[in-house]
């Protein structure tokens, strides 16, 4: 294993399966509505809400609630800190993978 890899540096906030899916999807788009995230992750309403809140509390995701055509709409997007944390997370995984390769 690579001397640079340190498992304790993996961001536990991102590492959970659903939060990882949320972060991966949001890193590829400008933002996503709640139904879009629900569909992309396969999460239930309650589970998605809990994990989005955890990412929001960490400062990784910004939640925007507004009305569109008189209907409430929740939209999530990565913050600058979230994008930085995502890239650091990916670097740690790359380090783990390269250590496993040889």
C-alpha positions in Angstrom: 0.0 0.0 0.0 1.2 3.5 -0.8 3.0 5.3 2.0 0.9 8.4 1.2 -2.5 6.6 1.8 -4.0 7.2 5.3 -7.4 5.6 5.8 -8.1 8.1 8.6 -8.1 10.9 6.0 -11.1 9.5 4.2 -14.0 11.9 4.7 -16.7 10.0 6.6 -19.3 12.6 5.7 -18.9 11.7 2.0 -18.1 8.0 2.4 -21.6 6.8 3.2 -23.2 5.1 0.2 -26.0 7.5 -0.3 -24.0 10.6 0.5 -21.3 9.4 -1.9 -24.0 9.0 -4.6 -25.3 12.5 -3.9 -21.8 14.1 -4.0 -20.9 12.2 -7.2 -24.1 13.3 -9.0 -23.9 16.9 -7.8 -20.2 17.1 -8.9 -21.3 16.5 -12.5 -24.2 18.9 -12.7 -24.9 22.5 -11.7 -27.5 21.5 -9.2 -30.4 19.0 -8.9 -33.9 19.1 -7.7 -35.0 16.8 -4.9 -37.0 14.5 -7.2 -34.0 14.3 -9.6 -31.7 13.3 -6.7 -34.3 10.8 -5.4 -34.5 9.2 -8.9 -30.7 9.1 -9.4 -29.9 7.7 -6.0 -33.0 5.4 -5.5 -33.4 6.9 -2.0 -36.7 7.4 -0.1 -37.8 10.9 0.7 -36.9 10.6 4.3 -33.5 9.0 3.7 -32.5 11.6 1.1 -33.6 14.5 3.4 -31.5 13.2 6.2 -28.4 12.7 4.1 -28.8 16.1 2.3 -29.1 17.7 5.7 -25.8 16.1 6.9 -24.0 17.3 3.8 -25.5 20.8 4.2 -24.4 20.9 7.9 -20.9 19.9 6.8 -21.0 22.9 4.3 -20.7 20.6 1.3 -24.1 21.2 -0.2 -26.3 24.3 -0.5 -30.0 23.8 -0.3 -32.3 26.3 -2.1 -36.0 26.1 -1.4 -38.4 28.1 -3.5 -41.7 28.0 -5.3 -41.8 27.3 -9.0 -45.3 27.7 -10.6 -46.7 27.8 -7.1 -45.2 24.5 -6.1 -42.4 24.1 -3.6 -39.1 23.0 -5.1 -35.9 22.0 -3.2 -32.7 22.2 -5.2 -29.3 21.1 -4.0 -25.8 22.0 -5.4 -22.2 21.6 -4.3 -20.6 24.5 -2.5 -17.0 25.4 -3.1 -16.1 23.6 0.1 -18.1 20.6 -1.1 -16.2 20.5 -4.4 -12.9 20.7 -2.6 -13.9 17.9 -0.2 -15.1 15.8 -3.1 -11.7 16.2 -5.0 -9.8 15.4 -1.8 -12.0 12.3 -1.3 -11.2 11.2 -4.8 -7.5 11.7 -4.3 -7.6 9.5 -1.2 -9.4 6.8 -3.2 -6.8 7.1 -6.0 -4.1 6.7 -3.5 -5.8 3.6 -2.1 -6.2 2.1 -5.6 -2.6 2.8 -6.7 -1.4 1.2 -3.5 -3.4 -1.9 -4.2 -2.1 -2.1 -7.7 1.4 -2.5 -6.7 
